Amino acid sequence: MPTMQGLKTNIGAALAVLLLALASLASPALAAEKVTVFAAASLKNALDAVNDAWQQQSGHAVTASYAASSALAKQIEAGAPADIFISADLAWMDYVAGKTLIREDSRSTLLGNRLVLVAPAADARPVEIGEGFDLKARLAGGKLAMGAVDSVPAGKYGKAALEKLGVWSSVEQDVAGAENVRAALLLVSKGEAPLGIVYETDAAADPSVKIVGTFPESSHPPIVYPIAILSESTHPEAAAYLDFVRSPAAKPLFEAQGFTVLAK
């Protein structure tokens, strides 16, 4: 016959097993509560700050996946689970919209940005960007880092600007295409490329590089970031998160990183 002490030990062990079982069941539920955001790589610093503020205000968790807008759009098309998509251009938002993968009534234009030429901080000689400027000479045999020009928004904007200014053909063979704009920035930051074309906000996020020139806004399509809720999202807080990102509370956090807030 078991002793009273033995019964207590058995009951305690049983409770411990039960609590562990409950915890294992609760973990997936807690993970599912997170609002999942797919966002352009250039948004990382600013959106991390916005997400922290959202979590503190709402008590709800959020997780962000950063990559090139092209890669994220393809992941969404393939069925990757997410609630919100923020693209660095209209084209990739239009792409997912064309597949009926966003809620059209939730779509708006959130932010604006600027295109700049950066160099390692140790060689920050200014470049006067204009019609026919001699970018080839400044490269001096090195590579021009930029996002892949056929898919990454920053790369597409950069190619458009260089074509408009009449210098693309002279540097086309020198381009080091990167999987996203932050990867292009890293090539310059590490000294693996003497120049790179990135967004102004990317340059501000890395003290190892300096802006040596700014592309005229007339040389490329407007740089805008649309945002929308994805059609497959069932998260009850997705709309509230979208409202917060577009709210006055988020505005200074985006502006602190150099973005222009376009959402009203």
Beta strands, then each sheet from edge to edge (+ up, - down):
strand 1: 35-40
strand 2: 62-67
strand 3: 84-86
strand 4: 108-112
strand 5: 115-120
strand 6: 144-147
strand 7: 175-178
strand 8: 195-199
strand 9: 209-214
strand 10: 224-229
strand 11: 260-261
sheet 1: 2+ 1+ 3+ 10- 4+ 11-
sheet 2: 7+ 6+ 8+ 5- 9+
end
